[in-house]
Amino acid sequence: MSGEVYRLEGIRFVYPASAGAFTLEIDSLRLEAGDILALAGTNGAGKTTLLTLLAFLARPIGGRLTYRGEDPWANEERLVAFRRDAVLATHHPYLFKGTVADNLAFGLRIRKIPEAEWPERIDAALSLVELPGWEKKPGSRLSAGQAQRVSLARAIILKPKVLLLDEPTAGIDAGLGLRLEAVLREISRESGTTIVFSTHDLSQSTRLADDILYLSEGRRVEFSHENCFSGTAATDGLRSWIEPRPGLRIVFPGEARGHVTCVIDPAAISLLASNEPPAAAPDGNLFRGRVTRMDLIKPSTALVRVSGVLTYRVVVPVGELAAKDISLSREVLLKFRPESVRIIES
């Protein structure tokens, strides 16, 4: 299935001053049926705001947003229909009073789906999120992870044209998260459902999405949000540095002053065993930490999280991990050249 679903051009949305006057600006974005888009960025980057716009629950104050070639806000009746096409599952889901089945039946009732179809659709949706037989469980007694899965089932059961998911696997264990990713991929491919999801997990973005939209402070940026640090810059005239933590410097070329935000490409960082002497420490960008997570993002490539005073993500060839005896919970050194530090805001 193909065809344009969303087109955004010069979009601008501003929250009122009482909410911090946050501004979201998207220069252009086009999504087709069956596309899967990941929204990546730190907290406050604008991911949830963009999902709200795509669900037609908020209206841009500038620019043009069309859905299947139409202005969603041109006609009230069409707006209601479009809101039913695009289903949003929030990060902190609100479950209605009653049972899990009551929650899943709510949208079916609103859409006037014949009651004879409800049991089969409820059973299928709960099976997809690995909660079969949970129809009679009280929604109020579910854990956060279980509520998240019920929220996802409540969205899937409606067979929407668009699924908008705010951190859909947050609070869910890694193994189940991977299986839910497979479910979403299958829904997209078989039904032509367009899926837009937010995530803090770069490896999930890489596995699941066809494309990734990186956001920083309400704007599209060219860089990943991984290894993104801010601080007040100091300089000696030839090079500059920030201290994201007192006494800990990230050094970069050139002269900079004032507030600076920088990113370091995970592929530009070298990982060393903690007992391996670093060759020519690169002007201070040498840090110690412990491996706290390892994800396979390609058959030959791993994304490694190293946690210390700062937390870094590092892209490492799988063969290099074994050669350097780097494994989960091991102490490691990481280094990167000043030229690898990219300034995105100053």
C-alpha positions in Angstrom: 0.0 0.0 0.0 1.3 3.4 -0.9 0.2 7.1 -0.9 0.9 10.2 1.0 -0.5 10.2 4.5 1.1 13.3 6.1 2.8 16.4 4.7 4.2 19.1 7.0 5.6 22.3 5.7 7.0 25.1 7.8 5.0 23.9 10.9 5.2 26.0 14.0 3.5 25.3 17.3 3.9 27.3 20.5 2.7 26.3 24.0 1.3 29.2 26.1 3.7 31.1 28.2 2.3 29.5 31.3 3.6 26.2 30.0 7.1 27.5 29.4 6.6 29.0 25.9 8.0 25.9 24.2 8.2 26.2 20.4 8.2 23.3 17.9 9.3 24.1 14.4 9.3 21.4 11.6 10.5 22.6 8.2 9.3 19.7 6.3 8.1 16.1 6.8 6.4 13.6 4.5 5.0 10.2 5.5 3.4 7.5 3.3 1.2 4.6 4.2 3.3 1.8 5.8 6.1 4.1 6.8 7.7 3.7 10.3 9.2 6.9 11.7 11.1 7.2 15.0 11.2 10.4 16.9 14.5 10.7 18.8 15.7 13.3 21.3 16.1 14.1 24.9 13.3 15.0 27.3 11.7 18.3 26.2 12.9 17.9 22.6 9.4 18.1 21.1 8.6 14.4 20.4 5.3 14.2 22.3 4.3 17.6 20.9 4.8 16.4 17.4 2.8 13.2 18.1 -0.1 15.4 19.4 -0.1 17.4 16.2 -0.1 14.3 14.1 -3.1 13.0 16.2 -4.9 16.3 15.4 -5.3 17.1 19.1 -3.5 20.4 18.7 -3.3 22.7 15.7 -0.2 24.4 14.4 -0.2 28.2 14.6 1.9 28.4 11.4 2.7 26.4 8.3 0.7 23.7 6.7 -0.2 20.2 7.9 -2.2 18.0 5.6 -3.5 14.5 6.1 -4.2 12.5 2.9 -4.1 15.8 1.0 -6.7 17.6 3.2 -6.5 20.2 5.9 -7.8 18.3 9.0 -9.2 21.5 10.5 -11.2 22.7 7.5 -14.2 20.7 8.5 -15.4 19.5 11.9 -16.9 16.3 10.6 -13.7 15.4 8.7 -11.6 16.3 11.8 -13.5 13.8 13.9 -13.0 11.1 11.2 -9.3 11.9 10.9 -8.8 11.7 14.7 -10.3 8.2 14.5 -7.8 7.3 11.8 -4.8 8.4 13.9 -4.7 6.7 17.3 -2.3 8.0 20.0 -1.1 5.7 22.8 0.6 7.9 25.4 3.7 7.1 27.5 1.7 7.2 30.8 -1.6 5.6 29.7 -4.8 6.4 31.4 -6.9 3.3 31.9 -10.7 3.6 32.4 -12.4 2.1 35.3 -13.4 -1.5 34.9 -11.7 -4.5 33.3 -9.1 -4.8 30.6 -11.9 -5.9 28.3 -13.8 -2.7 29.2 -10.8 -0.6 28.2 -10.3 -2.4 24.9 -14.1 -2.2 24.1 -14.3 1.5 24.6 -12.9 2.5 21.2 -14.9 -0.2 19.5 -18.1 1.1 21.0 -17.3 4.7 20.0 -16.7 3.6 16.4 -19.9 1.5 16.4 -18.2 -1.8 15.8 -20.8 -4.6 16.1 -20.6 -6.2 19.6 -20.5 -9.6 18.0 -16.9 -8.8 16.8 -15.6 -7.6 20.2 -14.6 -10.9 21.8 -12.5 -12.0 18.8 -10.8 -8.6 18.4 -10.1 -8.3 22.1 -8.6 -11.8 22.3 -6.4 -11.1 19.2 -5.2 -7.7 20.5 -4.3 -9.1 24.0 -2.5 -12.0 22.4 -0.4 -9.6 20.3 0.9 -7.9 23.5 1.3 -11.2 25.3 -1.6 -10.8 27.7 -4.0 -13.5 26.6 -6.8 -14.3 28.9 -6.5 -11.0 30.8 -10.0 -9.7 29.7 -11.4 -9.8 33.3 -8.4 -8.3 35.1 -9.2 -5.0 36.8 -7.3 -2.1 35.0 -6.6 -0.5 38.3 -4.5 -3.4 39.5 -2.0 -3.5 36.5 1.6 -2.7 36.8 3.0 0.2 34.8 4.4 -2.2 32.2 1.1 -4.1 32.0 -0.8 -0.9 31.6 1.5 0.1 28.8 0.7 -3.1 27.0 -3.0 -2.8 27.5 -2.7 0.8 26.1 -1.0 -0.6 23.0 -3.6 -3.3 22.6 -6.3 -0.7 23.0 -4.8 1.2 20.0 -4.1 -1.9 17.9 -7.6 -3.3 18.3 -9.0 -0.3 16.4 -7.0 -1.2 13.2 -6.1 2.5 12.7 -4.6 3.9 9.6 -2.0 5.6 11.8 -0.5 4.4 15.1 1.2 7.2 17.2 3.1 5.7 20.1 4.9 7.6 22.8 7.7 5.4 24.1 5.7 2.2 23.4 8.1 -0.2 25.1 9.1 1.9 28.1 8.9 -0.1 31.3 8.8 -3.4 29.4 11.6 -5.9 29.6 14.0 -6.1 26.7 12.9 -9.5 25.4 9.2 -8.6 25.2 10.1 -5.2 23.8 11.8 -6.9 20.8 8.8 -9.1 20.3 6.5 -6.0 20.3 8.7 -4.4 17.8 8.1 -7.4 15.5 4.4 -7.0 16.0 4.5 -3.3 15.0 6.6 -4.1 12.0 4.1 -6.8 10.9 1.1 -4.4 11.4 2.9 -1.8 9.2 3.8 -4.2 6.5 0.5 -6.2 6.3 -2.0 -3.4 6.9 -0.1 -0.4 5.5 -0.4 1.3 8.8 1.8 4.3 9.2 3.6 4.2 12.6 5.3 7.1 14.3 6.9 6.4 17.7 9.1 8.3 20.2 12.0 6.6 21.9 15.1 7.3 23.9 16.6 4.0 22.6 18.8 4.6 19.5 19.1 0.9 18.9 15.3 0.5 18.8 15.1 3.4 16.3 17.7 1.6 14.1 15.9 -1.7 14.3 12.3 -0.7 13.9 12.1 2.5 11.9 12.5 3.2 8.2 13.8 6.7 9.1 14.7 8.7 12.3 13.8 12.3 13.0 16.1 13.8 15.6 14.8 16.7 17.6 16.5 19.1 19.9 14.6 21.9 21.7 11.8 21.8 19.3 13.8 21.7 16.1 15.1 19.1 13.7 18.8 18.4 14.0 21.1 16.4 11.8 22.6 14.6 14.7 21.6 11.8 17.1 20.6 12.8 20.6 23.0 10.2 21.8 26.1 11.6 23.5 24.5 15.1 23.8 26.0 17.3 26.5 25.6 21.0 27.4 27.7 23.4 29.5 29.4 26.8 29.6 32.3 27.0 27.2 35.8 28.2 28.1 38.6 28.7 25.7 42.4 29.3 25.4 41.9 30.7 21.9 42.9 27.5 20.1 40.6 25.0 21.6 37.5 25.1 23.9 35.8 22.9 26.4 32.7 22.5 28.5 32.3 20.9 31.9 29.0 18.9 31.9 30.1 17.8 35.4 32.4 19.8 37.6 36.1 19.0 36.8 35.2 16.9 33.7 36.1 18.5 30.4 34.9 17.7 26.9 37.4 19.4 24.5 36.7 20.6 21.0 38.5 22.7 18.4 38.1 26.5 18.0 37.1 29.3 20.2 33.7 29.3 22.0 32.2 31.1 24.9 28.8 31.0 26.6 26.3 28.1 26.7 27.1 25.3 24.2 25.4 22.0 23.4 27.5 19.4 21.6 27.1 15.8 20.3 29.7 13.1 19.7 28.9 10.5 17.1 28.8 7.0 18.7 30.8 5.7 15.8 33.6 8.3 16.5 34.4 6.9 20.0 37.0 4.3 20.6 36.5 1.7 23.4 39.4 0.2 25.2 39.8 -2.4 28.0 40.5 -0.5 31.2 43.9 -2.1 31.5 44.9 -1.3 28.0 47.1 1.8 27.9 45.6 4.4 25.6 47.8 5.5 22.7 48.2 9.3 22.6 45.3 10.4 24.8 43.3 12.8 22.6 43.7 16.1 24.4 41.7 15.1 27.5 38.8 13.3 25.9 39.5 10.1 27.7 36.9 8.8 30.2 36.5 5.7 32.4 33.2 3.9 32.9 31.5 0.6 33.1 29.6 -1.3 30.4 25.9 -1.2 31.4 24.2 -2.3 28.2 25.0 -3.9 24.9 22.5 -4.1 22.0 23.1 -5.7 18.6 22.0 -3.1 16.0 23.4 -5.0 13.0 24.8 -8.6 12.8 28.3 -7.2 12.9 27.7 -4.1 15.0 26.9 -3.4 18.7 25.7 -0.3 20.5 27.4 -0.2 23.9 26.3 2.0 26.8 29.2 3.0 29.1 28.1 4.6 32.4 30.4 6.7 34.6 30.3 10.3 35.6 28.8 10.7 32.1 26.9 8.1 30.1 28.1 7.5 26.5 26.8 5.3 23.7 29.5 3.7 21.5 29.2 1.9 18.2 31.6 -1.1 18.2 32.2 -3.9 15.7 31.2 -7.1 17.4 34.6 -8.8 16.6 36.3 -5.9 18.5 34.4 -6.6 21.7 35.8 -10.2 21.9 39.3 -9.1 20.8 39.4 -6.5 23.6 37.6 -8.6 26.2 34.8 -6.1 26.6 31.7 -7.4 28.1 28.7 -6.4 30.3 29.8 -4.9 33.7 33.4 -4.6 32.7 35.3 -1.4 33.3 36.5 0.3 30.1 38.1 3.4 28.8 36.7 5.5 26.0 38.3 8.2 23.9 37.5 10.5 21.1 39.3 13.3 19.2 38.3 16.9 19.8 37.4 17.0 16.0 34.7 14.4 16.7 32.8 16.9 18.9 30.1 18.7 16.9 28.5 21.9 18.2 24.8 22.0 17.5 23.8 25.0 19.7 25.7 27.9 21.0 
